[in-house]
Amino acid sequence: MDRERALLDLLGHLDLDPAPPDRGDGERFVGRPPVEQSSPVYGGHLAGQALAAAGRTVSAGLPVHSVHCSFVRPALPTAPFEYRVERVRNGVAFATRRVYATQRGREVFSLTASFHRSEPGLDHQDPMPEVPGPEGLPTYEERLTKAFGEVVHSLGNPYELRFVGPLSFDAAKDPSLASPRTRIWVRTKGELPAGAGGEHEQLLHACLLAYISDVTMLETVMVRHGASWSHASGSSIDHSVWIHRPFRADDWLLCANETPAASGGRGLVLGRVFGRDGRLVATLAQEGLLRVRGGHAGTA
């Protein structure tokens, strides 16, 4: 799958179909499952679609500023998802939407999104970490090729990753590389088509960030412990995104992640997202379930 096709496929999945109302309890939309048949479904797919559903019921003059996701049970790639949007609040400056995603009648995911009309006020941010730019860094596929000694071709994802530091596979081979921080450049593969998103363009970029950011987080816990995904499985339990400033998901964004704690089979990761110009555009938080086999389950 080429760069443009992967992105266009994702945009098609974010363009939800309306569903007939049921009992008059909110707008409903139908989202297609991903093309790839991995199970369970990638969490970012649900987050992006649910946020798109919420945004369809809010004026473009109220951009989204916070998103809070809960992954209730594993979703399967074998059936579409129905998203029911509850209008919790409609105001001049704020709107709140709650979205429930079901598959074959069972709830698999929920999302709460808040929308806010920007106002004059105080303004500050943490500085962006000093890291090399993305152009001089190897691609994720090139890093995997080096780690495993076998050529890894394009994975067909609609996003691309450039890691500044070690991957979990590297830290598993060399424990001295273990670190509580990861620095990852991310963007969509290819530029968004002209007019994509229309008057809801900022919402589209927020949906894409919700989609992409889910893939960057739990890797940080694995790098912290020098554990390899070859002997582990992970899944999101909950995921939050706070958007501070406008950005474009088809331009490079730096995800500066760190993990303050892991216990009970769960790992917590906090992240800051910077634009190439150094602006702090978003903050992330995720807790995930991590099941590691072998000798990496203890304290590190």
C-alpha positions in Angstrom: 0.0 0.0 0.0 1.6 3.3 -1.1 1.8 6.5 1.0 -1.2 8.2 -0.5 -3.4 5.2 -0.5 -2.8 4.5 3.2 -3.7 8.1 4.2 -6.7 8.2 1.9 -8.0 4.9 3.4 -7.7 6.4 6.9 -9.5 9.6 5.8 -12.3 7.4 4.4 -12.6 5.6 7.7 -13.0 9.0 9.5 -15.8 10.0 7.2 -18.6 8.3 9.1 -22.0 7.4 7.7 -25.1 8.6 9.6 -27.2 5.9 11.1 -31.0 6.1 11.8 -31.8 7.4 15.2 -32.9 4.9 17.8 -35.3 5.9 20.6 -34.3 9.5 20.1 -31.3 9.3 22.4 -28.7 11.1 20.3 -27.2 11.1 16.8 -25.7 7.9 15.6 -23.0 7.2 13.1 -21.5 4.0 11.6 -17.7 3.5 11.2 -16.1 0.8 9.2 -13.5 -1.5 10.8 -9.9 -1.1 9.6 -8.8 -2.9 6.4 -6.0 -4.8 8.2 -7.4 -7.8 10.1 -5.3 -7.5 13.2 -7.1 -8.4 16.4 -8.0 -6.6 18.6 -8.5 -3.4 16.5 -5.9 -0.7 17.0 -7.2 1.7 19.7 -6.4 4.8 17.6 -8.9 3.7 15.0 -11.7 3.8 17.6 -10.5 7.1 19.1 -10.3 8.8 15.7 -13.7 7.7 14.6 -15.4 8.5 17.9 -13.9 12.0 17.9 -15.0 12.5 14.3 -18.6 11.5 15.4 -18.5 14.0 18.3 -17.3 16.8 16.1 -20.0 16.2 13.5 -22.5 17.5 16.1 -20.6 20.7 17.1 -20.1 24.0 15.3 -16.8 24.5 13.5 -16.4 27.6 15.7 -15.8 25.4 18.7 -12.6 23.5 18.2 -11.9 20.4 20.4 -9.5 21.0 23.3 -9.7 17.8 25.3 -10.4 14.1 24.5 -10.7 11.3 27.1 -11.0 7.7 25.9 -11.8 4.5 27.7 -11.3 1.1 26.1 -14.0 -1.1 27.5 -13.4 -4.4 25.8 -11.4 -5.7 22.7 -12.9 -4.6 19.4 -12.8 -7.0 16.4 -12.1 -6.2 12.7 -15.0 -8.3 11.6 -17.9 -5.9 12.1 -18.7 -2.2 11.8 -18.9 0.1 14.8 -21.9 2.2 15.8 -21.2 5.5 17.6 -23.9 7.1 19.6 -23.3 10.8 20.4 -24.8 12.3 23.5 -25.1 16.1 23.7 -24.0 16.7 27.3 -23.6 20.5 27.0 -24.3 23.2 24.4 -23.0 26.7 25.3 -21.7 29.8 23.7 -18.1 29.1 24.7 -18.1 25.3 25.5 -19.7 22.2 24.2 -19.4 18.7 25.6 -20.0 15.4 23.8 -20.0 11.8 25.1 -19.7 9.0 22.6 -20.4 5.3 23.1 -19.1 2.9 20.5 -20.8 -0.5 20.2 -20.0 -3.5 18.0 -22.7 -6.2 17.6 -24.7 -4.6 20.5 -21.8 -4.6 23.0 -20.0 -1.5 24.2 -16.3 -1.6 23.3 -15.2 2.0 23.7 -16.3 5.4 25.1 -15.1 9.0 24.6 -15.8 12.3 26.2 -14.7 15.4 24.2 -14.8 19.1 25.2 -14.9 21.9 22.7 -14.0 25.5 23.5 -14.1 28.8 21.6 -10.6 30.3 22.0 -10.4 33.4 24.2 -7.7 36.0 25.1 -5.7 35.0 28.2 -2.5 33.9 29.8 0.0 32.0 27.5 3.1 29.9 28.3 4.6 26.6 27.5 7.5 24.3 28.4 10.4 24.4 25.9 10.8 21.8 23.2 13.6 19.2 23.9 16.7 19.6 21.8 16.7 16.7 19.4 17.8 16.1 15.8 15.3 16.9 13.1 13.4 14.1 11.5 15.0 14.3 8.0 18.4 12.9 9.2 16.9 10.0 11.1 16.2 6.5 9.7 12.6 5.4 9.2 11.0 3.0 11.6 11.2 0.2 9.0 15.0 0.9 8.7 15.3 0.7 12.4 13.5 -2.6 12.5 15.7 -3.9 9.7 18.8 -3.0 11.7 17.4 -4.6 14.9 16.4 -7.9 13.3 18.9 -8.2 10.5 16.1 -8.8 8.0 14.8 -6.3 5.5 11.5 -4.8 6.7 9.5 -3.1 3.9 6.8 -0.6 4.4 4.3 -1.7 7.1 1.4 0.0 5.2 0.5 2.3 8.1 -1.0 5.8 7.3 1.7 7.4 9.5 5.5 7.4 9.7 7.7 7.4 12.7 11.3 8.5 13.3 12.7 7.5 16.7 15.4 9.8 18.1 16.7 7.2 20.7 16.6 3.5 21.1 13.7 1.2 20.3 12.5 -1.4 22.9 14.2 -4.0 20.8 17.5 -2.1 21.1 17.1 -1.7 24.9 16.3 -5.4 25.2 19.7 -6.3 23.5 21.7 -3.7 25.4 20.2 -2.8 28.9 22.5 0.3 29.1 20.1 1.9 26.5 17.1 1.6 28.8 15.5 5.1 29.4 12.3 6.4 30.9 11.9 8.8 27.9 11.3 8.4 24.2 11.4 11.1 21.5 9.5 10.2 18.4 8.8 12.3 15.3 5.4 11.5 13.7 3.3 12.6 10.8 0.8 11.2 8.4 2.2 9.6 5.2 1.7 12.3 2.7 0.0 15.7 2.8 -3.8 15.9 3.3 -5.7 16.6 0.1 -6.7 20.2 -0.5 -10.0 20.9 1.2 -9.9 17.8 3.4 -12.0 18.4 6.5 -13.6 21.5 5.1 -14.8 23.9 7.8 -13.9 21.2 10.4 -10.2 21.1 9.3 -8.9 21.6 12.9 -11.1 18.7 14.0 -9.7 16.4 11.3 -6.1 17.1 12.5 -7.2 16.4 16.0 -8.7 13.1 14.9 -5.5 12.2 13.2 -3.5 13.0 16.3 -5.8 10.8 18.4 -5.2 8.1 15.9 -1.4 8.4 15.6 -0.5 9.2 19.2 -1.9 5.9 20.5 1.0 4.1 18.7 3.8 6.1 20.4 3.0 5.6 24.1 3.5 2.2 25.5 6.8 1.8 23.7 8.2 4.2 26.4 7.4 1.7 29.2 9.1 -1.1 27.2 12.2 1.0 26.6 12.3 1.9 30.4 12.5 -1.8 31.3 14.6 -3.0 28.3 11.7 -5.4 27.4 11.0 -6.5 23.8 7.6 -6.8 22.1 8.8 -10.2 20.9 7.9 -11.4 24.5 5.1 -9.0 25.4 1.6 -7.8 24.5 0.1 -4.4 25.2 -3.2 -2.6 24.9 -4.6 0.8 25.8 -6.8 1.1 28.8 -7.5 4.8 28.6 -6.0 7.6 26.6 -6.3 11.4 26.9 -5.3 14.3 24.6 -5.3 18.0 25.5 -4.9 20.3 22.5 -3.3 23.7 23.3 -2.7 25.2 19.9 -3.6 24.5 16.2 -1.3 22.1 14.3 -1.1 20.0 11.2 -0.9 16.2 11.5 0.7 16.0 8.0 3.7 18.0 9.2 6.3 16.5 11.6 5.3 16.5 15.3 7.6 15.5 18.1 6.1 13.3 20.8 8.3 13.7 23.9 7.1 10.8 26.1 8.1 9.7 29.6 6.8 7.0 32.0 6.6 7.9 35.7 5.2 4.6 36.9 4.4 1.0 36.1 2.8 -1.6 38.4 0.1 -4.3 38.6 0.6 -5.1 34.9 -0.2 -1.5 33.9 2.1 1.3 32.7 1.5 5.0 32.7 3.0 7.3 30.0 2.8 11.1 29.8 3.6 12.9 26.6 4.1 16.4 25.1 3.6 17.1 21.4 5.6 19.9 19.8 5.4 21.3 16.3 8.5 21.7 14.3 8.6 25.4 15.2 8.8 24.5 18.9 5.2 25.3 19.9 3.7 22.9 22.4 0.5 21.9 20.6 -0.8 19.0 22.8 -0.3 17.0 25.9 -1.0 13.2 26.1 -1.6 10.7 28.9 -2.1 7.0 28.6 -2.4 4.0 30.8 -2.0 0.6 29.2 -2.1 -3.1 30.0 1.3 -4.7 29.5 1.8 -8.5 29.8 5.5 -9.4 29.6 6.7 -13.0 29.4 10.1 -14.0 30.8 12.5 -12.0 33.1 11.3 -8.5 32.5 8.3 -8.2 34.7 10.1 -6.9 37.8 11.2 -3.5 38.9 13.8 -1.7 36.8 
